[in-house]
């Protein structure tokens, strides 16, 4: 998973994605908790928990997961 600006990377395992599928695909913003990892200069969060983050009413333009 990558944010739309391409700045933040989150690794969500298939099992966690299955458990949090509705949250991941339906929520505008996510709070992702996990461990930071640095592989060959690429810093990512290896997700352990995913929750909706509801601190703003900003609109998002897409949820295109590629």
mmCIF file as Biopython writes it, N, C-alpha, C and O atoms, coordinates in Angstrom:
data_model
#
loop_
_atom_site.group_PDB
_atom_site.id
_atom_site.type_symbol
_atom_site.label_atom_id
_atom_site.label_alt_id
_atom_site.label_comp_id
_atom_site.label_asym_id
_atom_site.label_entity_id
_atom_site.label_seq_id
_atom_site.pdbx_PDB_ins_code
_atom_site.Cartn_x
_atom_site.Cartn_y
_atom_site.Cartn_z
_atom_site.occupancy
_atom_site.B_iso_or_equiv
_atom_site.auth_seq_id
_atom_site.auth_asym_id
_atom_site.pdbx_PDB_model_num
ATOM 1   N N  . UNK A ? 1  ? 0.856   -1.165  0.000  1.0 0.0 1  A 1 
ATOM 2   C CA . UNK A ? 1  ? 0.000   0.000   0.000  1.0 0.0 1  A 1 
ATOM 3   C C  . UNK A ? 1  ? 0.898   1.222   0.000  1.0 0.0 1  A 1 
ATOM 4   O O  . UNK A ? 1  ? 1.910   1.259   0.700  1.0 0.0 1  A 1 
ATOM 5   N N  . UNK A ? 2  ? 0.533   2.206   -0.774 1.0 0.0 2  A 1 
ATOM 6   C CA . UNK A ? 2  ? 1.304   3.440   -0.854 1.0 0.0 2  A 1 
ATOM 7   C C  . UNK A ? 2  ? 0.327   4.599   -0.866 1.0 0.0 2  A 1 
ATOM 8   O O  . UNK A ? 2  ? -0.744  4.511   -1.466 1.0 0.0 2  A 1 
ATOM 9   N N  . UNK A ? 3  ? 0.698   5.692   -0.200 1.0 0.0 3  A 1 
ATOM 10  C CA . UNK A ? 3  ? -0.219  6.828   -0.234 1.0 0.0 3  A 1 
ATOM 11  C C  . UNK A ? 3  ? -0.225  7.442   -1.630 1.0 0.0 3  A 1 
ATOM 12  O O  . UNK A ? 3  ? 0.650   7.149   -2.445 1.0 0.0 3  A 1 
ATOM 13  N N  . UNK A ? 4  ? -1.201  8.283   -1.900 1.0 0.0 4  A 1 
ATOM 14  C CA . UNK A ? 4  ? -1.369  8.811   -3.249 1.0 0.0 4  A 1 
ATOM 15  C C  . UNK A ? 4  ? -0.252  9.745   -3.671 1.0 0.0 4  A 1 
ATOM 16  O O  . UNK A ? 4  ? -0.083  10.000  -4.863 1.0 0.0 4  A 1 
ATOM 17  N N  . UNK A ? 5  ? 0.517   10.263  -2.717 1.0 0.0 5  A 1 
ATOM 18  C CA . UNK A ? 5  ? 1.652   11.106  -3.055 1.0 0.0 5  A 1 
ATOM 19  C C  . UNK A ? 5  ? 2.914   10.267  -3.257 1.0 0.0 5  A 1 
ATOM 20  O O  . UNK A ? 5  ? 3.942   10.780  -3.698 1.0 0.0 5  A 1 
ATOM 21  N N  . UNK A ? 6  ? 2.829   8.981   -2.934 1.0 0.0 6  A 1 
ATOM 22  C CA . UNK A ? 6  ? 3.982   8.106   -3.100 1.0 0.0 6  A 1 
ATOM 23  C C  . UNK A ? 6  ? 5.050   8.316   -2.048 1.0 0.0 6  A 1 
ATOM 24  O O  . UNK A ? 6  ? 6.207   7.952   -2.256 1.0 0.0 6  A 1 
ATOM 25  N N  . UNK A ? 7  ? 4.676   8.901   -0.922 1.0 0.0 7  A 1 
ATOM 26  C CA . UNK A ? 7  ? 5.657   9.224   0.113  1.0 0.0 7  A 1 
ATOM 27  C C  . UNK A ? 7  ? 5.691   8.187   1.223  1.0 0.0 7  A 1 
ATOM 28  O O  . UNK A ? 7  ? 6.753   7.924   1.788  1.0 0.0 7  A 1 
ATOM 29  N N  . UNK A ? 8  ? 4.560   7.602   1.541  1.0 0.0 8  A 1 
ATOM 30  C CA . UNK A ? 8  ? 4.470   6.685   2.663  1.0 0.0 8  A 1 
ATOM 31  C C  . UNK A ? 8  ? 4.155   5.281   2.179  1.0 0.0 8  A 1 
ATOM 32  O O  . UNK A ? 8  ? 3.226   5.079   1.397  1.0 0.0 8  A 1 
ATOM 33  N N  . UNK A ? 9  ? 4.927   4.316   2.645  1.0 0.0 9  A 1 
ATOM 34  C CA . UNK A ? 9  ? 4.691   2.922   2.287  1.0 0.0 9  A 1 
ATOM 35  C C  . UNK A ? 9  ? 4.257   2.149   3.518  1.0 0.0 9  A 1 
ATOM 36  O O  . UNK A ? 9  ? 4.848   2.280   4.591  1.0 0.0 9  A 1 
ATOM 37  N N  . UNK A ? 10 ? 3.220   1.342   3.353  1.0 0.0 10 A 1 
ATOM 38  C CA . UNK A ? 10 ? 2.761   0.458   4.416  1.0 0.0 10 A 1 
ATOM 39  C C  . UNK A ? 10 ? 2.650   -0.942  3.835  1.0 0.0 10 A 1 
ATOM 40  O O  . UNK A ? 10 ? 2.084   -1.141  2.761  1.0 0.0 10 A 1 
ATOM 41  N N  . UNK A ? 11 ? 3.191   -1.894  4.550  1.0 0.0 11 A 1 
ATOM 42  C CA . UNK A ? 11 ? 3.104   -3.294  4.143  1.0 0.0 11 A 1 
ATOM 43  C C  . UNK A ? 11 ? 2.006   -3.928  4.964  1.0 0.0 11 A 1 
ATOM 44  O O  . UNK A ? 11 ? 2.091   -4.005  6.190  1.0 0.0 11 A 1 
ATOM 45  N N  . UNK A ? 12 ? 0.963   -4.387  4.270  1.0 0.0 12 A 1 
ATOM 46  C CA . UNK A ? 12 ? -0.162  -5.042  4.929  1.0 0.0 12 A 1 
ATOM 47  C C  . UNK A ? 12 ? -0.189  -6.484  4.446  1.0 0.0 12 A 1 
ATOM 48  O O  . UNK A ? 12 ? -0.345  -6.742  3.252  1.0 0.0 12 A 1 
ATOM 49  N N  . UNK A ? 13 ? -0.038  -7.407  5.361  1.0 0.0 13 A 1 
ATOM 50  C CA . UNK A ? 13 ? -0.032  -8.821  4.991  1.0 0.0 13 A 1 
ATOM 51  C C  . UNK A ? 13 ? -1.402  -9.239  4.471  1.0 0.0 13 A 1 
ATOM 52  O O  . UNK A ? 13 ? -2.403  -8.604  4.800  1.0 0.0 13 A 1 
ATOM 53  N N  . UNK A ? 14 ? -1.463  -10.284 3.675  1.0 0.0 14 A 1 
ATOM 54  C CA . UNK A ? 14 ? -2.764  -10.754 3.195  1.0 0.0 14 A 1 
ATOM 55  C C  . UNK A ? 14 ? -3.750  -11.052 4.338  1.0 0.0 14 A 1 
ATOM 56  O O  . UNK A ? 14 ? -4.942  -10.768 4.218  1.0 0.0 14 A 1 
ATOM 57  N N  . UNK A ? 15 ? -3.264  -11.612 5.420  1.0 0.0 15 A 1 
ATOM 58  C CA . UNK A ? 15 ? -4.135  -11.928 6.554  1.0 0.0 15 A 1 
ATOM 59  C C  . UNK A ? 15 ? -4.714  -10.658 7.179  1.0 0.0 15 A 1 
ATOM 60  O O  . UNK A ? 15 ? -5.913  -10.592 7.449  1.0 0.0 15 A 1 
ATOM 61  N N  . UNK A ? 16 ? -3.865  -9.646  7.410  1.0 0.0 16 A 1 
ATOM 62  C CA . UNK A ? 16 ? -4.343  -8.387  7.983  1.0 0.0 16 A 1 
ATOM 63  C C  . UNK A ? 16 ? -5.294  -7.691  7.012  1.0 0.0 16 A 1 
ATOM 64  O O  . UNK A ? 16 ? -6.298  -7.119  7.437  1.0 0.0 16 A 1 
ATOM 65  N N  . UNK A ? 17 ? -4.994  -7.733  5.723  1.0 0.0 17 A 1 
ATOM 66  C CA . UNK A ? 17 ? -5.883  -7.131  4.736  1.0 0.0 17 A 1 
ATOM 67  C C  . UNK A ? 17 ? -7.253  -7.806  4.766  1.0 0.0 17 A 1 
ATOM 68  O O  . UNK A ? 17 ? -8.284  -7.141  4.659  1.0 0.0 17 A 1 
ATOM 69  N N  . UNK A ? 18 ? -7.255  -9.123  4.910  1.0 0.0 18 A 1 
ATOM 70  C CA . UNK A ? 18 ? -8.523  -9.854  4.994  1.0 0.0 18 A 1 
ATOM 71  C C  . UNK A ? 18 ? -9.304  -9.411  6.235  1.0 0.0 18 A 1 
ATOM 72  O O  . UNK A ? 18 ? -10.513 -9.194  6.164  1.0 0.0 18 A 1 
ATOM 73  N N  . UNK A ? 19 ? -8.621  -9.280  7.356  1.0 0.0 19 A 1 
ATOM 74  C CA . UNK A ? 19 ? -9.272  -8.895  8.615  1.0 0.0 19 A 1 
ATOM 75  C C  . UNK A ? 19 ? -9.773  -7.451  8.585  1.0 0.0 19 A 1 
ATOM 76  O O  . UNK A ? 19 ? -10.822 -7.148  9.154  1.0 0.0 19 A 1 
ATOM 77  N N  . UNK A ? 20 ? -9.036  -6.566  7.931  1.0 0.0 20 A 1 
ATOM 78  C CA . UNK A ? 20 ? -9.358  -5.137  7.950  1.0 0.0 20 A 1 
ATOM 79  C C  . UNK A ? 20 ? -9.820  -4.637  6.582  1.0 0.0 20 A 1 
ATOM 80  O O  . UNK A ? 20 ? -9.757  -3.438  6.307  1.0 0.0 20 A 1 
ATOM 81  N N  . UNK A ? 21 ? -10.278 -5.535  5.735  1.0 0.0 21 A 1 
ATOM 82  C CA . UNK A ? 21 ? -10.623 -5.186  4.358  1.0 0.0 21 A 1 
ATOM 83  C C  . UNK A ? 21 ? -11.572 -3.991  4.260  1.0 0.0 21 A 1 
ATOM 84  O O  . UNK A ? 21 ? -11.302 -3.049  3.515  1.0 0.0 21 A 1 
ATOM 85  N N  . UNK A ? 22 ? -12.664 -4.020  4.995  1.0 0.0 22 A 1 
ATOM 86  C CA . UNK A ? 22 ? -13.642 -2.926  4.921  1.0 0.0 22 A 1 
ATOM 87  C C  . UNK A ? 22 ? -13.006 -1.594  5.317  1.0 0.0 22 A 1 
ATOM 88  O O  . UNK A ? 22 ? -13.253 -0.574  4.674  1.0 0.0 22 A 1 
ATOM 89  N N  . UNK A ? 23 ? -12.209 -1.598  6.343  1.0 0.0 23 A 1 
ATOM 90  C CA . UNK A ? 23 ? -11.538 -0.377  6.784  1.0 0.0 23 A 1 
ATOM 91  C C  . UNK A ? 23 ? -10.587 0.126   5.720  1.0 0.0 23 A 1 
ATOM 92  O O  . UNK A ? 23 ? -10.595 1.312   5.391  1.0 0.0 23 A 1 
ATOM 93  N N  . UNK A ? 24 ? -9.770  -0.754  5.179  1.0 0.0 24 A 1 
ATOM 94  C CA . UNK A ? 24 ? -8.750  -0.359  4.204  1.0 0.0 24 A 1 
ATOM 95  C C  . UNK A ? 24 ? -9.380  0.218   2.934  1.0 0.0 24 A 1 
ATOM 96  O O  . UNK A ? 24 ? -8.883  1.212   2.404  1.0 0.0 24 A 1 
ATOM 97  N N  . UNK A ? 25 ? -10.443 -0.373  2.445  1.0 0.0 25 A 1 
ATOM 98  C CA . UNK A ? 25 ? -11.001 0.075   1.165  1.0 0.0 25 A 1 
ATOM 99  C C  . UNK A ? 25 ? -12.091 1.138   1.291  1.0 0.0 25 A 1 
ATOM 100 O O  . UNK A ? 25 ? -12.394 1.815   0.309  1.0 0.0 25 A 1 
ATOM 101 N N  . UNK A ? 26 ? -12.683 1.302   2.466  1.0 0.0 26 A 1 
ATOM 102 C CA . UNK A ? 26 ? -13.800 2.237   2.584  1.0 0.0 26 A 1 
ATOM 103 C C  . UNK A ? 26 ? -13.461 3.537   3.308  1.0 0.0 26 A 1 
ATOM 104 O O  . UNK A ? 26 ? -14.138 4.544   3.100  1.0 0.0 26 A 1 
ATOM 105 N N  . UNK A ? 27 ? -12.451 3.539   4.135  1.0 0.0 27 A 1 
ATOM 106 C CA . UNK A ? 27 ? -12.137 4.731   4.923  1.0 0.0 27 A 1 
ATOM 107 C C  . UNK A ? 27 ? -11.272 5.705   4.130  1.0 0.0 27 A 1 
ATOM 108 O O  . UNK A ? 27 ? -10.416 5.296   3.346  1.0 0.0 27 A 1 
ATOM 109 N N  . UNK A ? 28 ? -11.508 7.005   4.345  1.0 0.0 28 A 1 
ATOM 110 C CA . UNK A ? 28 ? -10.715 8.025   3.669  1.0 0.0 28 A 1 
ATOM 111 C C  . UNK A ? 28 ? -9.284  8.055   4.181  1.0 0.0 28 A 1 
ATOM 112 O O  . UNK A ? 28 ? -8.342  8.188   3.400  1.0 0.0 28 A 1 
ATOM 113 N N  . UNK A ? 29 ? -9.121  7.931   5.488  1.0 0.0 29 A 1 
ATOM 114 C CA . UNK A ? 29 ? -7.806  8.020   6.105  1.0 0.0 29 A 1 
ATOM 115 C C  . UNK A ? 29 ? -7.625  6.845   7.060  1.0 0.0 29 A 1 
ATOM 116 O O  . UNK A ? 29 ? -8.576  6.378   7.688  1.0 0.0 29 A 1 
ATOM 117 N N  . UNK A ? 30 ? -6.391  6.382   7.153  1.0 0.0 30 A 1 
ATOM 118 C CA . UNK A ? 30 ? -6.088  5.225   7.995  1.0 0.0 30 A 1 
ATOM 119 C C  . UNK A ? 30 ? -5.032  5.551   9.030  1.0 0.0 30 A 1 
ATOM 120 O O  . UNK A ? 30 ? -4.104  6.317   8.770  1.0 0.0 30 A 1 
ATOM 121 N N  . UNK A ? 31 ? -5.180  4.969   10.194 1.0 0.0 31 A 1 
ATOM 122 C CA . UNK A ? 31 ? -4.136  4.970   11.213 1.0 0.0 31 A 1 
ATOM 123 C C  . UNK A ? 31 ? -3.519  3.583   11.155 1.0 0.0 31 A 1 
ATOM 124 O O  . UNK A ? 31 ? -4.175  2.586   11.455 1.0 0.0 31 A 1 
ATOM 125 N N  . UNK A ? 32 ? -2.266  3.530   10.770 1.0 0.0 32 A 1 
ATOM 126 C CA . UNK A ? 32 ? -1.575  2.246   10.627 1.0 0.0 32 A 1 
ATOM 127 C C  . UNK A ? 32 ? -0.473  2.191   11.672 1.0 0.0 32 A 1 
ATOM 128 O O  . UNK A ? 32 ? 0.415   3.042   11.702 1.0 0.0 32 A 1 
ATOM 129 N N  . UNK A ? 33 ? -0.542  1.182   12.524 1.0 0.0 33 A 1 
ATOM 130 C CA . UNK A ? 33 ? 0.468   0.987   13.563 1.0 0.0 33 A 1 
ATOM 131 C C  . UNK A ? 33 ? 1.295   -0.240  13.225 1.0 0.0 33 A 1 
ATOM 132 O O  . UNK A ? 33 ? 0.767   -1.254  12.767 1.0 0.0 33 A 1 
ATOM 133 N N  . UNK A ? 34 ? 2.596   -0.139  13.456 1.0 0.0 34 A 1 
ATOM 134 C CA . UNK A ? 34 ? 3.467   -1.270  13.197 1.0 0.0 34 A 1 
ATOM 135 C C  . UNK A ? 34 ? 4.919   -0.871  13.366 1.0 0.0 34 A 1 
ATOM 136 O O  . UNK A ? 34 ? 5.234   0.179   13.927 1.0 0.0 34 A 1 
ATOM 137 N N  . UNK A ? 35 ? 5.776   -1.710  12.881 1.0 0.0 35 A 1 
ATOM 138 C CA . UNK A ? 35 ? 7.220   -1.485  13.002 1.0 0.0 35 A 1 
ATOM 139 C C  . UNK A ? 35 ? 7.767   -0.886  11.715 1.0 0.0 35 A 1 
ATOM 140 O O  . UNK A ? 35 ? 7.404   -1.287  10.609 1.0 0.0 35 A 1 
ATOM 141 N N  . UNK A ? 36 ? 8.660   0.096   11.896 1.0 0.0 36 A 1 
ATOM 142 C CA . UNK A ? 36 ? 9.352   0.657   10.741 1.0 0.0 36 A 1 
ATOM 143 C C  . UNK A ? 36 ? 10.416  -0.320  10.271 1.0 0.0 36 A 1 
ATOM 144 O O  . UNK A ? 36 ? 11.085  -0.971  11.074 1.0 0.0 36 A 1 
ATOM 145 N N  . UNK A ? 37 ? 10.555  -0.409  8.965  1.0 0.0 37 A 1 
ATOM 146 C CA . UNK A ? 37 ? 11.651  -1.211  8.442  1.0 0.0 37 A 1 
ATOM 147 C C  . UNK A ? 37 ? 12.311  -0.449  7.305  1.0 0.0 37 A 1 
ATOM 148 O O  . UNK A ? 37 ? 11.659  0.310   6.588  1.0 0.0 37 A 1 
ATOM 149 N N  . UNK A ? 38 ? 13.597  -0.658  7.151  1.0 0.0 38 A 1 
ATOM 150 C CA . UNK A ? 38 ? 14.390  0.001   6.126  1.0 0.0 38 A 1 
ATOM 151 C C  . UNK A ? 38 ? 15.062  -1.074  5.298  1.0 0.0 38 A 1 
ATOM 152 O O  . UNK A ? 38 ? 15.984  -1.745  5.761  1.0 0.0 38 A 1 
ATOM 153 N N  . UNK A ? 39 ? 14.595  -1.236  4.069  1.0 0.0 39 A 1 
ATOM 154 C CA . UNK A ? 39 ? 15.193  -2.218  3.175  1.0 0.0 39 A 1 
ATOM 155 C C  . UNK A ? 39 ? 15.747  -1.491  1.967  1.0 0.0 39 A 1 
ATOM 156 O O  . UNK A ? 39 ? 14.997  -0.947  1.156  1.0 0.0 39 A 1 
ATOM 157 N N  . UNK A ? 40 ? 17.048  -1.486  1.856  1.0 0.0 40 A 1 
ATOM 158 C CA . UNK A ? 40 ? 17.746  -0.853  0.733  1.0 0.0 40 A 1 
ATOM 159 C C  . UNK A ? 40 ? 17.333  0.605   0.573  1.0 0.0 40 A 1 
ATOM 160 O O  . UNK A ? 40 ? 17.139  1.085   -0.544 1.0 0.0 40 A 1 
ATOM 161 N N  . UNK A ? 41 ? 17.201  1.308   1.698  1.0 0.0 41 A 1 
ATOM 162 C CA . UNK A ? 41 ? 16.877  2.724   1.674  1.0 0.0 41 A 1 
ATOM 163 C C  . UNK A ? 41 ? 15.397  3.047   1.540  1.0 0.0 41 A 1 
ATOM 164 O O  . UNK A ? 41 ? 15.025  4.220   1.520  1.0 0.0 41 A 1 
ATOM 165 N N  . UNK A ? 42 ? 14.545  2.031   1.447  1.0 0.0 42 A 1 
ATOM 166 C CA . UNK A ? 42 ? 13.100  2.253   1.370  1.0 0.0 42 A 1 
ATOM 167 C C  . UNK A ? 42 ? 12.519  2.014   2.755  1.0 0.0 42 A 1 
ATOM 168 O O  . UNK A ? 42 ? 12.597  0.909   3.292  1.0 0.0 42 A 1 
ATOM 169 N N  . UNK A ? 43 ? 11.936  3.060   3.325  1.0 0.0 43 A 1 
ATOM 170 C CA . UNK A ? 43 ? 11.374  2.959   4.671  1.0 0.0 43 A 1 
ATOM 171 C C  . UNK A ? 43 ? 9.878   2.688   4.558  1.0 0.0 43 A 1 
ATOM 172 O O  . UNK A ? 43 ? 9.160   3.384   3.839  1.0 0.0 43 A 1 
ATOM 173 N N  . UNK A ? 44 ? 9.423   1.672   5.275  1.0 0.0 44 A 1 
ATOM 174 C CA . UNK A ? 44 ? 8.026   1.263   5.260  1.0 0.0 44 A 1 
ATOM 175 C C  . UNK A ? 44 ? 7.572   0.972   6.676  1.0 0.0 44 A 1 
ATOM 176 O O  . UNK A ? 44 ? 8.383   0.749   7.575  1.0 0.0 44 A 1 
ATOM 177 N N  . UNK A ? 45 ? 6.265   0.977   6.857  1.0 0.0 45 A 1 
ATOM 178 C CA . UNK A ? 45 ? 5.668   0.517   8.108  1.0 0.0 45 A 1 
ATOM 179 C C  . UNK A ? 45 ? 5.104   -0.867  7.832  1.0 0.0 45 A 1 
ATOM 180 O O  . UNK A ? 45 ? 4.251   -1.028  6.959  1.0 0.0 45 A 1 
ATOM 181 N N  . UNK A ? 46 ? 5.570   -1.859  8.564  1.0 0.0 46 A 1 
ATOM 182 C CA . UNK A ? 46 ? 4.991   -3.193  8.459  1.0 0.0 46 A 1 
ATOM 183 C C  . UNK A ? 46 ? 3.812   -3.219  9.411  1.0 0.0 46 A 1 
ATOM 184 O O  . UNK A ? 46 ? 3.981   -3.297  10.628 1.0 0.0 46 A 1 
ATOM 185 N N  . UNK A ? 47 ? 2.612   -3.152  8.845  1.0 0.0 47 A 1 
ATOM 186 C CA . UNK A ? 47 ? 1.391   -2.942  9.624  1.0 0.0 47 A 1 
ATOM 187 C C  . UNK A ? 47 ? 1.093   -4.105  10.562 1.0 0.0 47 A 1 
ATOM 188 O O  . UNK A ? 47 ? 1.186   -5.274  10.187 1.0 0.0 47 A 1 
ATOM 189 N N  . UNK A ? 48 ? 0.735   -3.753  11.782 1.0 0.0 48 A 1 
ATOM 190 C CA . UNK A ? 48 ? 0.254   -4.718  12.765 1.0 0.0 48 A 1 
ATOM 191 C C  . UNK A ? 48 ? -1.222  -4.462  13.074 1.0 0.0 48 A 1 
ATOM 192 O O  . UNK A ? 48 ? -1.960  -5.390  13.406 1.0 0.0 48 A 1 
ATOM 193 N N  . UNK A ? 49 ? -1.653  -3.187  12.963 1.0 0.0 49 A 1 
ATOM 194 C CA . UNK A ? 49 ? -3.032  -2.790  13.192 1.0 0.0 49 A 1 
ATOM 195 C C  . UNK A ? 49 ? -3.411  -1.703  12.192 1.0 0.0 49 A 1 
ATOM 196 O O  . UNK A ? 49 ? -2.592  -0.853  11.841 1.0 0.0 49 A 1 
ATOM 197 N N  . UNK A ? 50 ? -4.660  -1.742  11.741 1.0 0.0 50 A 1 
ATOM 198 C CA . UNK A ? 50 ? -5.195  -0.722  10.839 1.0 0.0 50 A 1 
ATOM 199 C C  . UNK A ? 50 ? -6.538  -0.268  11.395 1.0 0.0 50 A 1 
ATOM 200 O O  . UNK A ? 50 ? -7.423  -1.082  11.660 1.0 0.0 50 A 1 
ATOM 201 N N  . UNK A ? 51 ? -6.677  1.040   11.566 1.0 0.0 51 A 1 
ATOM 202 C CA . UNK A ? 51 ? -7.917  1.602   12.096 1.0 0.0 51 A 1 
ATOM 203 C C  . UNK A ? 51 ? -8.308  2.820   11.267 1.0 0.0 51 A 1 
ATOM 204 O O  . UNK A ? 51 ? -7.453  3.454   10.648 1.0 0.0 51 A 1 
ATOM 205 N N  . UNK A ? 52 ? -9.603  3.148   11.256 1.0 0.0 52 A 1 
ATOM 206 C CA . UNK A ? 52 ? -9.995  4.383   10.572 1.0 0.0 52 A 1 
ATOM 207 C C  . UNK A ? 52 ? -9.487  5.597   11.348 1.0 0.0 52 A 1 
ATOM 208 O O  . UNK A ? 52 ? -9.429  5.578   12.577 1.0 0.0 52 A 1 
ATOM 209 N N  . UNK A ? 53 ? -9.126  6.634   10.631 1.0 0.0 53 A 1 
ATOM 210 C CA . UNK A ? 53 ? -8.672  7.880   11.238 1.0 0.0 53 A 1 
ATOM 211 C C  . UNK A ? 53 ? -9.668  8.956   10.835 1.0 0.0 53 A 1 
ATOM 212 O O  . UNK A ? 53 ? -9.766  9.302   9.657  1.0 0.0 53 A 1 
ATOM 213 N N  . UNK A ? 54 ? -10.396 9.480   11.786 1.0 0.0 54 A 1 
ATOM 214 C CA . UNK A ? 54 ? -11.453 10.442  11.493 1.0 0.0 54 A 1 
ATOM 215 C C  . UNK A ? 54 ? -11.180 11.761  12.195 1.0 0.0 54 A 1 
ATOM 216 O O  . UNK A ? 54 ? -11.827 12.090  13.190 1.0 0.0 54 A 1 
ATOM 217 N N  . UNK A ? 55 ? -10.218 12.515  11.672 1.0 0.0 55 A 1 
ATOM 218 C CA . UNK A ? 55 ? -9.882  13.798  12.276 1.0 0.0 55 A 1 
ATOM 219 C C  . UNK A ? 55 ? -10.203 14.968  11.360 1.0 0.0 55 A 1 
ATOM 220 O O  . UNK A ? 55 ? -10.023 16.121  11.752 1.0 0.0 55 A 1 
ATOM 221 N N  . UNK A ? 56 ? -10.670 14.699  10.159 1.0 0.0 56 A 1 
ATOM 222 C CA . UNK A ? 56 ? -10.919 15.757  9.197  1.0 0.0 56 A 1 
ATOM 223 C C  . UNK A ? 56 ? -12.056 15.362  8.258  1.0 0.0 56 A 1 
ATOM 224 O O  . UNK A ? 56 ? -12.440 14.195  8.186  1.0 0.0 56 A 1 
ATOM 225 N N  . UNK A ? 57 ? -12.570 16.321  7.563  1.0 0.0 57 A 1 
ATOM 226 C CA . UNK A ? 57 ? -13.602 16.057  6.559  1.0 0.0 57 A 1 
ATOM 227 C C  . UNK A ? 57 ? -13.047 16.262  5.155  1.0 0.0 57 A 1 
ATOM 228 O O  . UNK A ? 57 ? -13.817 16.432  4.210  1.0 0.0 57 A 1 
ATOM 229 N N  . UNK A ? 58 ? -11.747 16.250  5.006  1.0 0.0 58 A 1 
ATOM 230 C CA . UNK A ? 58 ? -11.137 16.427  3.690  1.0 0.0 58 A 1 
ATOM 231 C C  . UNK A ? 58 ? -11.587 15.313  2.761  1.0 0.0 58 A 1 
ATOM 232 O O  . UNK A ? 58 ? -11.750 14.165  3.177  1.0 0.0 58 A 1 
ATOM 233 N N  . UNK A ? 59 ? -11.786 15.666  1.501  1.0 0.0 59 A 1 
ATOM 234 C CA . UNK A ? 59 ? -12.223 14.681  0.528  1.0 0.0 59 A 1 
ATOM 235 C C  . UNK A ? 59 ? -11.027 14.040  -0.152 1.0 0.0 59 A 1 
ATOM 236 O O  . UNK A ? 59 ? -9.977  14.662  -0.313 1.0 0.0 59 A 1 
ATOM 237 N N  . UNK A ? 60 ? -11.201 12.797  -0.545 1.0 0.0 60 A 1 
ATOM 238 C CA . UNK A ? 60 ? -10.178 12.108  -1.314 1.0 0.0 60 A 1 
ATOM 239 C C  . UNK A ? 60 ? -10.697 11.895  -2.720 1.0 0.0 60 A 1 
ATOM 240 O O  . UNK A ? 60 ? -11.903 11.780  -2.941 1.0 0.0 60 A 1 
ATOM 241 N N  . UNK A ? 61 ? -9.776  11.843  -3.668 1.0 0.0 61 A 1 
ATOM 242 C CA . UNK A ? 61 ? -10.210 11.734  -5.056 1.0 0.0 61 A 1 
ATOM 243 C C  . UNK A ? 61 ? -10.294 10.297  -5.544 1.0 0.0 61 A 1 
ATOM 244 O O  . UNK A ? 61 ? -11.012 10.026  -6.506 1.0 0.0 61 A 1 
ATOM 245 N N  . UNK A ? 62 ? -9.588  9.371   -4.917 1.0 0.0 62 A 1 
ATOM 246 C CA . UNK A ? 62 ? -9.648  7.997   -5.407 1.0 0.0 62 A 1 
ATOM 247 C C  . UNK A ? 62 ? -9.176  7.010   -4.351 1.0 0.0 62 A 1 
ATOM 248 O O  . UNK A ? 62 ? -8.576  7.377   -3.341 1.0 0.0 62 A 1 
ATOM 249 N N  . UNK A ? 63 ? -9.466  5.763   -4.620 1.0 0.0 63 A 1 
ATOM 250 C CA . UNK A ? 63 ? -8.940  4.638   -3.843 1.0 0.0 63 A 1 
ATOM 251 C C  . UNK A ? 63 ? -8.400  3.619   -4.832 1.0 0.0 63 A 1 
ATOM 252 O O  . UNK A ? 63 ? -8.714  2.432   -4.740 1.0 0.0 63 A 1 
ATOM 253 N N  . UNK A ? 64 ? -7.596  4.072   -5.770 1.0 0.0 64 A 1 
ATOM 254 C CA . UNK A ? 64 ? -7.039  3.188   -6.793 1.0 0.0 64 A 1 
ATOM 255 C C  . UNK A ? 64 ? -5.846  2.445   -6.228 1.0 0.0 64 A 1 
ATOM 256 O O  . UNK A ? 64 ? -4.798  3.041   -5.980 1.0 0.0 64 A 1 
ATOM 257 N N  . UNK A ? 65 ? -5.999  1.162   -6.026 1.0 0.0 65 A 1 
ATOM 258 C CA . UNK A ? 65 ? -4.903  0.351   -5.491 1.0 0.0 65 A 1 
ATOM 259 C C  . UNK A ? 65 ? -4.225  -0.352  -6.646 1.0 0.0 65 A 1 
ATOM 260 O O  . UNK A ? 65 ? -4.784  -1.286  -7.221 1.0 0.0 65 A 1 
ATOM 261 N N  . UNK A ? 66 ? -3.033  0.084   -6.988 1.0 0.0 66 A 1 
ATOM 262 C CA . UNK A ? 66 ? -2.280  -0.532  -8.094 1.0 0.0 66 A 1 
ATOM 263 C C  . UNK A ? 66 ? -0.964  -1.037  -7.589 1.0 0.0 66 A 1 
ATOM 264 O O  . UNK A ? 66 ? -0.179  -1.590  -8.359 1.0 0.0 66 A 1 
#
